[in-house]
Structures are given as C-alpha cells and as structure tokens.
C-alpha cells in the first residue's frame, strides 16, 4: 500500500500514542518519533518484490567465493614453498 509521508506519520504517531496508553501532552514527541521511523524506513527500504535483496545476496556470494579462491591460492602457494 502506498502512503504519502504525512499520512503515514500521522497514522504511526496515533499508533504510538495508543501503544503508550493514550497519555496527554505527548503529541509532539509521538510525531517526531513517527517522522524518525519514516525516515529510517525510507533509507533502508527494500523493493516490493525483494529483487534488490536478492541482487545484494548474490553479489555477497560472489565476493565470498572469490575470497575463498584467494585463500585457497595462498594455502596452495604456501604448501609449494614449504616443500624442499
């Protein structure tokens, strides 16, 4: 579902207020917390279908495989050097 920023923050601030037991006089703090959460979600947002996460995991896998190959080469080089 698509929200605009103010609607999302408003709904989240209301939810925070309810979670806290509906205290009086905390509107500003609840709004600020909701706004901070919205900003955090925007900076860490993944795509809806997860393709960005899949791409990141594949890239990480490639890096790990390359790293393993490098380690294997180092071990192999050390074993050849150690032989008389």
N, CA, C and O atoms as a MOPAC input file, in Angstrom:
PM7 MOZYME 1SCF
protein

 N      0.83800 1    -1.17100 1     0.00000 1
 C      0.00000 1     0.00000 1     0.00000 1
 C      0.88800 1     1.24100 1     0.00000 1
 O      1.91200 1     1.28600 1     0.68200 1
 N      0.49100 1     2.22500 1    -0.75600 1
 C      1.27400 1     3.44500 1    -0.88700 1
 C      0.70100 1     4.51300 1     0.04300 1
 O     -0.50400 1     4.76600 1     0.05300 1
 N      1.57500 1     5.12500 1     0.81300 1
 C      1.18200 1     6.19900 1     1.71600 1
 C      1.95800 1     7.44700 1     1.34000 1
 O      3.08500 1     7.37000 1     0.85000 1
 N      1.34300 1     8.59600 1     1.57600 1
 C      2.17800 1     9.77800 1     1.48500 1
 C      2.79400 1     9.98400 1     2.86300 1
 O      2.30800 1     9.43100 1     3.85000 1
 N      3.82800 1    10.75300 1     2.93500 1
 C      4.61300 1    10.88500 1     4.15900 1
 C      3.77500 1    11.35200 1     5.34000 1
 O      3.82200 1    10.74000 1     6.40600 1
 N      3.01200 1    12.42300 1     5.17000 1
 C      2.23400 1    12.96300 1     6.28800 1
 C      1.17100 1    11.98800 1     6.77900 1
 O      0.93900 1    11.87900 1     7.98300 1
 N      0.52200 1    11.27700 1     5.85300 1
 C     -0.47500 1    10.28900 1     6.27000 1
 C      0.17000 1     9.17000 1     7.07400 1
 O     -0.35500 1     8.75500 1     8.10700 1
 N      1.31300 1     8.68200 1     6.59300 1
 C      1.99200 1     7.59400 1     7.28700 1
 C      2.41800 1     8.03700 1     8.68500 1
 O      2.20300 1     7.32100 1     9.66300 1
 N      3.02200 1     9.22000 1     8.77100 1
 C      3.48700 1     9.72800 1    10.06300 1
 C      2.30600 1     9.92800 1    11.00400 1
 O      2.38900 1     9.59100 1    12.18500 1
 N      1.21400 1    10.47300 1    10.49000 1
 C      0.02700 1    10.69100 1    11.31400 1
 C     -0.50300 1     9.37600 1    11.88000 1
 O     -0.80600 1     9.28200 1    13.06900 1
 N     -0.61200 1     8.37300 1    11.02800 1
 C     -1.11500 1     7.07700 1    11.48600 1
 C     -0.15600 1     6.42000 1    12.46700 1
 O     -0.59100 1     5.80700 1    13.44300 1
 N      1.13000 1     6.54000 1    12.22100 1
 C      2.11600 1     5.94400 1    13.12700 1
 C      2.14300 1     6.67700 1    14.45800 1
 O      2.24000 1     6.04000 1    15.50700 1
 N      2.05800 1     8.00200 1    14.43700 1
 C      2.02800 1     8.77300 1    15.68400 1
 C      0.81000 1     8.38500 1    16.51600 1
 O      0.89900 1     8.27100 1    17.73900 1
 N     -0.31400 1     8.18400 1    15.85900 1
 C     -1.52800 1     7.75600 1    16.55700 1
 C     -1.32400 1     6.37200 1    17.17500 1
 O     -1.72600 1     6.13200 1    18.31400 1
 N     -0.69900 1     5.46500 1    16.42300 1
 C     -0.44400 1     4.11900 1    16.94100 1
 C      0.50200 1     4.16900 1    18.14600 1
 O      0.30600 1     3.44300 1    19.12100 1
 N      1.51200 1     5.01400 1    18.07900 1
 C      2.44200 1     5.17200 1    19.20700 1
 C      1.68500 1     5.67700 1    20.42500 1
 O      1.87300 1     5.17900 1    21.53400 1
 N      0.82900 1     6.66800 1    20.21200 1
 C      0.02700 1     7.24400 1    21.29200 1
 C     -0.83200 1     6.16100 1    21.94200 1
 O     -0.92800 1     6.09200 1    23.16700 1
 N     -1.45700 1     5.31700 1    21.11900 1
 C     -2.28000 1     4.23600 1    21.66900 1
 C     -1.42400 1     3.21100 1    22.40900 1
 O     -1.81700 1     2.73500 1    23.47500 1
 N     -0.25900 1     2.86600 1    21.85700 1
 C      0.63600 1     1.89800 1    22.49500 1
 C      1.10200 1     2.39000 1    23.85900 1
 O      1.32000 1     1.59100 1    24.77000 1
 N      1.25500 1     3.70300 1    24.00000 1
 C      1.72700 1     4.28100 1    25.25800 1
 C      0.60000 1     4.46100 1    26.27300 1
 O      0.83400 1     4.95100 1    27.37800 1
 N     -0.61400 1     4.07000 1    25.90700 1
 C     -1.73900 1     4.20900 1    26.83400 1
 C     -2.46800 1     5.52500 1    26.71200 1
 O     -3.15600 1     5.94000 1    27.64400 1
 N     -2.33100 1     6.18800 1    25.58100 1
 C     -3.00600 1     7.45100 1    25.27600 1
 C     -2.70500 1     8.56900 1    26.29000 1
 O     -3.62200 1     9.19900 1    26.81600 1
 N     -1.42600 1     8.80400 1    26.55400 1
 C     -1.08400 1     9.86200 1    27.51400 1
 C     -1.36800 1    11.25200 1    26.94600 1
 O     -1.32400 1    11.46700 1    25.73400 1
 N     -1.65600 1    12.17400 1    27.83300 1
 C     -1.94100 1    13.55000 1    27.44400 1
 C     -0.63100 1    14.30900 1    27.23500 1
 O      0.31600 1    14.13900 1    28.00400 1
 N     -0.57500 1    15.14600 1    26.19400 1
 C      0.53900 1    16.06800 1    26.00300 1
 C      1.78100 1    15.49100 1    25.35100 1
 O      2.85500 1    16.08000 1    25.47300 1
 N      1.67900 1    14.36300 1    24.66500 1
 C      2.86500 1    13.77600 1    24.03000 1
 C      2.77600 1    13.80600 1    22.51300 1
 O      3.47100 1    13.04900 1    21.83500 1
 N      1.92600 1    14.67100 1    21.97400 1
 C      1.71400 1    14.71800 1    20.52700 1
 C      3.00300 1    15.00100 1    19.76600 1
 O      3.30500 1    14.34900 1    18.76700 1
 N      3.75200 1    15.97600 1    20.24800 1
 C      4.98100 1    16.37500 1    19.55600 1
 C      6.00500 1    15.24600 1    19.55900 1
 O      6.61400 1    14.95000 1    18.53000 1
 N      6.19400 1    14.61500 1    20.72000 1
 C      7.15900 1    13.51900 1    20.81000 1
 C      6.74300 1    12.34800 1    19.92200 1
 O      7.57900 1    11.74900 1    19.24500 1
 N      5.44500 1    12.02300 1    19.92600 1
 C      4.95700 1    10.92200 1    19.09800 1
 C      5.14400 1    11.23500 1    17.61600 1
 O      5.53100 1    10.36500 1    16.83600 1
 N      4.86800 1    12.48200 1    17.23200 1
 C      5.02900 1    12.88000 1    15.83000 1
 C      6.50300 1    12.80200 1    15.42800 1
 O      6.83500 1    12.31500 1    14.34700 1
 N      7.37600 1    13.28400 1    16.30000 1
 C      8.80500 1    13.25300 1    15.99600 1
 C      9.32400 1    11.82100 1    15.88500 1
 O     10.13600 1    11.51400 1    15.01200 1
 N      8.85000 1    10.94700 1    16.77500 1
 C      9.26100 1     9.54900 1    16.70500 1
 C      8.76900 1     8.91000 1    15.41000 1
 O      9.51500 1     8.19200 1    14.74500 1
 N      7.52400 1     9.17100 1    15.05700 1
 C      6.96300 1     8.61800 1    13.81800 1
 C      7.72300 1     9.14500 1    12.59900 1
 O      7.98900 1     8.39200 1    11.66300 1
 N      8.07000 1    10.42400 1    12.60700 1
 C      8.82100 1    11.00800 1    11.49100 1
 C     10.20400 1    10.37400 1    11.38500 1
 O     10.68500 1    10.10300 1    10.28500 1
 N     10.84100 1    10.14100 1    12.52700 1
 C     12.15900 1     9.49800 1    12.52300 1
 C     12.05700 1     8.06900 1    11.99100 1
 O     12.91800 1     7.62000 1    11.23400 1
 N     11.00100 1     7.35800 1    12.39000 1
 C     10.79900 1     5.99800 1    11.88700 1
 C     10.56500 1     6.00400 1    10.37900 1
 O     11.08100 1     5.14400 1     9.66500 1
 N      9.79200 1     6.96800 1     9.89800 1
 C      9.53500 1     7.06500 1     8.46100 1
 C     10.84200 1     7.29000 1     7.70400 1
 O     11.10700 1     6.63200 1     6.69800 1
 N     11.65000 1     8.22000 1     8.19200 1
 C     12.93600 1     8.49800 1     7.53800 1
 C     13.83400 1     7.26400 1     7.54300 1
 O     14.50300 1     6.97000 1     6.55200 1
 N     13.84400 1     6.54300 1     8.66600 1
 C     14.65400 1     5.32700 1     8.76300 1
 C     14.16800 1     4.28000 1     7.76700 1
 O     14.97300 1     3.62200 1     7.10900 1
 N     12.86800 1     4.13000 1     7.66100 1
 C     12.31600 1     3.17300 1     6.70000 1
 C     12.66600 1     3.55500 1     5.26400 1
 O     12.92100 1     2.68300 1     4.43400 1
 N     12.67700 1     4.83200 1     4.97500 1
 C     12.99500 1     5.27700 1     3.61800 1
 C     14.44700 1     5.00000 1     3.25800 1
 O     14.75300 1     4.68800 1     2.10700 1
 N     15.34400 1     5.11100 1     4.23300 1
 C     16.76000 1     4.88000 1     3.93600 1
 C     17.09900 1     3.40000 1     3.86400 1
 O     18.10100 1     3.02300 1     3.25800 1
 N     16.27000 1     2.55200 1     4.47900 1
 C     16.54600 1     1.11500 1     4.47900 1
 C     15.53800 1     0.33900 1     3.65100 1
 O     15.49800 1    -0.89000 1     3.70200 1
 N     14.73500 1     1.04500 1     2.89800 1
 C     13.62700 1     0.43700 1     2.16600 1
 C     14.11700 1    -0.53600 1     1.09400 1
 O     15.02400 1    -0.23100 1     0.31800 1
 N     13.50300 1    -1.69400 1     1.07300 1
 C     13.77900 1    -2.68400 1     0.03400 1
 C     12.69100 1    -2.59300 1    -1.02300 1
 O     11.62700 1    -2.02000 1    -0.78700 1
 N     12.96300 1    -3.15500 1    -2.17200 1
 C     11.94300 1    -3.16200 1    -3.21400 1
 C     10.81600 1    -4.11100 1    -2.81500 1
 O     11.01500 1    -5.01300 1    -2.00200 1
 N      9.66800 1    -3.90700 1    -3.37500 1
 C      8.49400 1    -4.69600 1    -3.02100 1
 C      8.70900 1    -6.17300 1    -3.31200 1
 O      8.31900 1    -7.02000 1    -2.50900 1
 N      9.31300 1    -6.49000 1    -4.43100 1
 C      9.49400 1    -7.89700 1    -4.79600 1
 C     10.79900 1    -8.49500 1    -4.27000 1
 O     11.06000 1    -9.68000 1    -4.47700 1
 N     11.61300 1    -7.69600 1    -3.59700 1
 C     12.84000 1    -8.20400 1    -2.99500 1
 C     14.00200 1    -8.36900 1    -3.95400 1
 O     15.00900 1    -8.97700 1    -3.59100 1
 N     13.89500 1    -7.84500 1    -5.17100 1
 C     14.97100 1    -8.03700 1    -6.14800 1
 C     16.27500 1    -7.38800 1    -5.70800 1
 O     17.35300 1    -7.90300 1    -6.00400 1
 N     16.18900 1    -6.26400 1    -5.00600 1
 C     17.42600 1    -5.62500 1    -4.55000 1
 C     18.12300 1    -6.47700 1    -3.49900 1
 O     19.35200 1    -6.54300 1    -3.47300 1
 N     17.35600 1    -7.12800 1    -2.63400 1
 C     17.93900 1    -8.00800 1    -1.62600 1
 C     18.57000 1    -9.22900 1    -2.28500 1
 O     19.66800 1    -9.64300 1    -1.91200 1
 N     17.88800 1    -9.79600 1    -3.24800 1
 C     18.42000 1   -10.95400 1    -3.96700 1
 C     19.71900 1   -10.58300 1    -4.67300 1
 O     20.68600 1   -11.34400 1    -4.63200 1
 N     19.74600 1    -9.43100 1    -5.31500 1
 C     20.96100 1    -8.98100 1    -6.00400 1
 C     22.10300 1    -8.78700 1    -5.01500 1
 O     23.24400 1    -9.15100 1    -5.30100 1
 N     21.79700 1    -8.20800 1    -3.84300 1
 C     22.82400 1    -7.99300 1    -2.83300 1
 C     23.36700 1    -9.33300 1    -2.33000 1
 O     24.57700 1    -9.49300 1    -2.16700 1
 N     22.47000 1   -10.29800 1    -2.08500 1
 C     22.91500 1   -11.60400 1    -1.61300 1
 C     23.75100 1   -12.32500 1    -2.66600 1
 O     24.74000 1   -12.98000 1    -2.33600 1
 N     23.36000 1   -12.20500 1    -3.91300 1
 C     24.15400 1   -12.82300 1    -4.98700 1
 C     25.53800 1   -12.18500 1    -5.07000 1
 O     26.54000 1   -12.88000 1    -5.23400 1
 N     25.58600 1   -10.86600 1    -4.95700 1
 C     26.87700 1   -10.17000 1    -5.00100 1
 C     27.73900 1   -10.59200 1    -3.82100 1
 O     28.94100 1   -10.81000 1    -3.97600 1
 N     27.13700 1   -10.70800 1    -2.65000 1
 C     27.87400 1   -11.14900 1    -1.46800 1
 C     28.40100 1   -12.55700 1    -1.67500 1
 O     29.53900 1   -12.86000 1    -1.31600 1
 N     27.57500 1   -13.41500 1    -2.25300 1
 C     28.01100 1   -14.78300 1    -2.53700 1
 C     29.19100 1   -14.81300 1    -3.48400 1
 O     30.12500 1   -15.59300 1    -3.29800 1
 N     29.15100 1   -13.95800 1    -4.51100 1
 C     30.27900 1   -13.88800 1    -5.45200 1
 C     31.53900 1   -13.42500 1    -4.73800 1
 O     32.62100 1   -13.96700 1    -4.96700 1
 N     31.40500 1   -12.43000 1    -3.87700 1
 C     32.57000 1   -11.93800 1    -3.14000 1
 C     33.13600 1   -13.02400 1    -2.23700 1
 O     34.35200 1   -13.18800 1    -2.14000 1
 N     32.25000 1   -13.76300 1    -1.57500 1
 C     32.71200 1   -14.82600 1    -0.69000 1
 C     33.42100 1   -15.92400 1    -1.48400 1
 O     34.44900 1   -16.43900 1    -1.04600 1
 N     32.87900 1   -16.28200 1    -2.64500 1
 C     33.52400 1   -17.30700 1    -3.46800 1
 C     34.89700 1   -16.83700 1    -3.93200 1
 O     35.85000 1   -17.61600 1    -3.92500 1
 N     35.00900 1   -15.57900 1    -4.33300 1
 C     36.30600 1   -15.03600 1    -4.75200 1
 C     37.27600 1   -15.03500 1    -3.57900 1
 O     38.45500 1   -15.34900 1    -3.74200 1
 N     36.78100 1   -14.68200 1    -2.40400 1
 C     37.61700 1   -14.67500 1    -1.21400 1
 C     38.11300 1   -16.08600 1    -0.90000 1
 O     39.27500 1   -16.27600 1    -0.53900 1
 N     37.22800 1   -17.07400 1    -1.04000 1
 C     37.62600 1   -18.46400 1    -0.81000 1
 C     38.68400 1   -18.90300 1    -1.81400 1
 O     39.62000 1   -19.61700 1    -1.45300 1
 N     38.54500 1   -18.48400 1    -3.07100 1
 C     39.53500 1   -18.83200 1    -4.09400 1
 C     40.88800 1   -18.22400 1    -3.74100 1
 O     41.92400 1   -18.87400 1    -3.87800 1
 N     40.87200 1   -16.96400 1    -3.28200 1
 C     42.12100 1   -16.30400 1    -2.90000 1
 C     42.78600 1   -17.05100 1    -1.74600 1
 O     43.99900 1   -17.25900 1    -1.75900 1
 N     42.00100 1   -17.45300 1    -0.75400 1
 C     42.55700 1   -18.19400 1     0.37800 1
 C     43.14200 1   -19.52300 1    -0.07900 1
 O     44.21300 1   -19.92600 1     0.37700 1
 N     42.44200 1   -20.20000 1    -0.97500 1
 C     42.93400 1   -21.48600 1    -1.48200 1
 C     44.25800 1   -21.29500 1    -2.21500 1
 O     45.16500 1   -22.11500 1    -2.07900 1
 N     44.37300 1   -20.22100 1    -2.99000 1
 C     45.63000 1   -19.94100 1    -3.69900 1
 C     46.76500 1   -19.67800 1    -2.71500 1
 O     47.88600 1   -20.14500 1    -2.91600 1
 N     46.47800 1   -18.93800 1    -1.66200 1
 C     47.50400 1   -18.62900 1    -0.65900 1
 C     47.97000 1   -19.91100 1     0.02200 1
 O     49.16900 1   -20.13000 1     0.19400 1
 N     47.01800 1   -20.75200 1     0.40600 1
 C     47.37500 1   -22.01800 1     1.05700 1
 C     48.18400 1   -22.88400 1     0.10600 1
 O     49.17100 1   -23.49900 1     0.51200 1
 N     47.77700 1   -22.93600 1    -1.14800 1
 C     48.49800 1   -23.73900 1    -2.14000 1
 C     49.91000 1   -23.19200 1    -2.34000 1
 O     50.86900 1   -23.96000 1    -2.41700 1
 N     50.03800 1   -21.87200 1    -2.42400 1
 C     51.36100 1   -21.26200 1    -2.59000 1
 C     52.25000 1   -21.56700 1    -1.39300 1
 O     53.43600 1   -21.85500 1    -1.56000 1
 N     51.70000 1   -21.50900 1    -0.20900 1
 C     52.48600 1   -21.79500 1     0.99600 1
 C     52.93400 1   -23.25200 1     1.01600 1
 O     54.05500 1   -23.56000 1     1.42300 1
 N     52.05800 1   -24.13900 1     0.57700 1
 C     52.42500 1   -25.56400 1     0.60400 1
 C     53.51700 1   -25.86700 1    -0.42700 1
 O     54.36400 1   -26.72600 1    -0.18300 1
 N     53.51400 1   -25.18600 1    -1.55800 1
 C     54.56900 1   -25.40000 1    -2.56000 1
 C     55.88400 1   -24.79900 1    -2.09400 1
 O     56.95200 1   -25.34200 1    -2.37700 1
 N     55.81400 1   -23.69900 1    -1.39300 1
 C     57.03600 1   -23.05800 1    -0.88800 1
 C     57.64300 1   -23.90500 1     0.22000 1
 O     58.86600 1   -23.98900 1     0.32600 1
 N     56.82400 1   -24.52500 1     1.03500 1
 C     57.31100 1   -25.29800 1     2.17500 1
 C     57.96700 1   -26.60800 1     1.75200 1
 O     58.77300 1   -27.15100 1     2.50700 1
 N     57.65000 1   -27.12800 1     0.57500 1
 C     58.24200 1   -28.39700 1     0.12700 1
 C     59.69600 1   -28.17400 1    -0.29800 1
 O     60.00800 1   -27.21100 1    -0.99900 1
 N     60.59300 1   -29.09300 1     0.14200 1
 C     62.01500 1   -28.94300 1    -0.23700 1
 C     62.30400 1   -29.33700 1    -1.65300 1
 O     63.45100 1   -29.25800 1    -2.09300 1

